[in-house]
Amino acid sequence: MKLREVELRRIRMPLVSPFRTSFGTQTGRDLLLVRVVADDVEGWGECAAMASPLYSSEYLDGCEDVLRRFFVPALREVEDLDATGVAPALRRYHGHLMAKSALEMAVLDAELQVRGTSFARELGAERDTVPCGVSVGIMDSVPELLDAVGGYLDAGYVRIKLKIEPGWDVEPVRAVRERFGDDVLLQVDANTAYTLADARHLARLDPFDLLLIEQPLAEDDVLGHADLARTLATPVCLDESITSARTAAAAIRLGACQVVNIKPGRVGGYLEARRIHDVCAANGVAAWTGGMLETGLGRAANVALAALPGCTLPGDTSASDRYYSTDITTPFVLENGHLEVPTAPGLGVAPIPELLEEVTTSSEWLT
């Protein structure tokens, strides 16, 4: 393909309820969408970055700027463009993995439409549906948390993830276990809120038979995670620390994790995400697909990734109505705790024009 035009479109999606983590509270999701036009086809990508550099060093304005000034011009120089050529064309530019991922995703969507191949088939998916977990934010009270968890279990979600931070960890987990029993698949996510000095405190979570504790320490503290993993009975899962197949392999070799959360935006795209999946599978390490409050575009791609054989734990894929009353695509609907994997060429979904326009805050075409 030859890249002709690229649209950078900013949208804002109100959340159905505030979502609080250890690094802040969101009431809406600001998003950057990337649309590429190549030959006679267009493809869509979604940038996972937040409006502020809280989850990672990337933020939406920075992603938009680097796409406009560097990444899109670099891809224009590629005469015969496909998704495998995106990373090599951008390799000289350091970092900005979420921006790179959005552009690669859009190119891959366009390429697969031309080839008549779905994301799932291209990535190597082996399932038609995927089991879905749900991420539950930090609440103002334990009774509020219990009501929320009960609602998600009634809706059919097969796994519950609780966001935790110092002062909101052992007691909420204990309350959920006591209310809903030991059969509920339960895990926690700290988003780097602790230090190795908290190891003894985090060990108080061991009696609750958690699937995992996700990213308890700072993203660059891989050795600290290795020490913590030797201390806890609860398996340690890495999220922010994993930025490539290489870092995943190193973390596994060091014993820093027994589980890996694969987020394509964080690692530079779905092709690198598949490599991480392969590294985990080769080393007998459990993996699952994380989420970043995506629209139906990112959700479609994530569901395809979650259908790979090595993604053995329910992901944070969730139905569209977990976060948004109205999605910009045909909504993903939970059925018996599962979401259906799209099978149409490319992402298998596209924005509905009138819904997209309602939430658009700006649009710029790079021609």
Order of alpha helices (4+ residues) and beta strands (2+ residues): beta-beta-beta-alpha-alpha-alpha-alpha-alpha-beta-beta-alpha-beta-alpha-beta-alpha-beta-alpha-beta-alpha-beta-alpha-alpha-beta-alpha-beta-alpha-beta
